[in-house]
């Protein structure tokens, strides 16, 4: 009997030939790429961003408001003005009165939950005002505006002209920007308006509201509750359902900074979520009705505002105001101003209100209270521009829950992988201390293949997260009024990540090929009853060809495999396999 030929481990590391391994890897690679491309296609969300590049051309670039009395206006003689009789004590310009401050407090209750919040309201009042005092309350936009922090310059400006100007803590309770309770917030604000009406010398029928940004969603609820609001000033208001409005912001801003179309498609997925299904009914709320613009309305946008759909917004107000029989509306677009009418870089904290905005809103508000008529054009200022159409979005509950499940599982398995890796590292250090060369987790060729696949998977995921983070940072600075940084990494990184995904799938294919090779080596692909070949027997003597060196190694393989699969599913969900 001839002696068994000893295996040369250095020259013959694999049971399969190089050609067979390559063919197997290539076939698996093609199948995986097709499956992942189908997964990306299934998760694709489409919407129309047309019409594009619309404008409204104002009659004049002069934003001034011209308020003149008519037959229905408050008539004031010189003696009445001097004596400060009734509303005759009011001025259309600032600086007539010194300003006093009075801080009051009350408890704001969230109706749905019963949560309570101490609400402060800071009254700015004109000292020495003898007549009937009009009022205005300033409502904060996104964030957590406070009674003593927000709108102090504007409140002082109005109070020195004869208004009772109130600033108020924003009632947020335990809500977040995506779980706001607008009806409850409106009730708190309306309670504050009731307190203003009780302030000594105030005309209860001459209270107006100034809304910034997010509070544009709250104002319609206030008008439904209180039919005695005299006027409203809307500064960069949100005028459509929150989900549509924020989808527009994301789509437009991603486009402005030159993000790759692949990243832009992510906005569609994010805002196709089923808000009510997540217990967020305000995401789809539409508070606007026939009363929303039935009172005198001053709408103001900034030409650099990248967060509002200005053409659609102005068109909506004109149509709804006219449908309500209200011709008393003013639409202004201020040059160089960004969101909420500020000029400068908000990220640096160096901003001022747009030129003439304070003077014109004060003159208009005082004119409304006095019953004056505005003779300047209704639409004036900078050319109103909107780059894309307001998207029409359809909720995708199935896609939403699929996305939630795979993302949550990925986070959990990344944590599990990290913990398990530390345990394996501890065992490896202990083995080295004992000068043992026995593998503690993986064995043979499989160790190299799965390690390479794991590294490639996490690198691709890291590149994706880093790129998305960079985009979010750019959009945030853009929203704060900074000059947009266009293109660069936020464009070409998409293709780099797609290339990294190809590498990940190829390394995965190598792992599966090694798995199939091991199954063939052990005879699992030939059937249990068939005897092993001589070559199989010889290779089985080589312990390095087994997948794992211990039960701990088997567990590590399973955790890594599931984690890498989830990485691929997450990347496929975001469209990285659509080439």
Secondary structure, 3 states (H helix, E strand, C coil): CCCCCCCCCCCCCCCCCHHHHHHHHHHHHHHHHHHHHHHHHHCCCCCCCCCCCEEECCCECCCCCCEECCCCCCCCCHHHHHHCCHHHHCCCCCCCCCEEEEEEEEEEECCCCCCEEEEEEEEEEECCCCCCEEEEEEECCCCCCCCCCCCHHHHHHHHCCCCEEEEECCCCCCCCCCCCCHHHHHHHHHHHHHHHHCCCCEEEEEEEEEEEHHHHHHHHHHHHHCCCEEEEEEECCCCCCHHHHHHHHHHHHHHHCCCCHHHHHHHHHHCCCCCHHHCCHHHHCCCCCCCCCCCEEEEEEECCCCCCCHHHHHHHHHHHHHHCCCCCEEEEEECCCCHHHEEEEHHHCEEEECCCHHHHHHHHHHHHHHCCEECCCCEEECCEEECCCCCCCCCCHHHHHHHHHHHHHHHHHHHHHHHHHHHHHHHHHHHHHCCCCCCCCECHHHHHHHHHHHHHHHHHHHHHHHHHHHHHHHHHHHHCCCCCCCCCHHHHHHHHHHHHHHHHHHHHHHHHHHHHHHHHHCCCCCCCCCCCCHHHHHHHCCHHHCCECCHHHHHHHHHHHHHHHHHHHHHHHCCCCCC
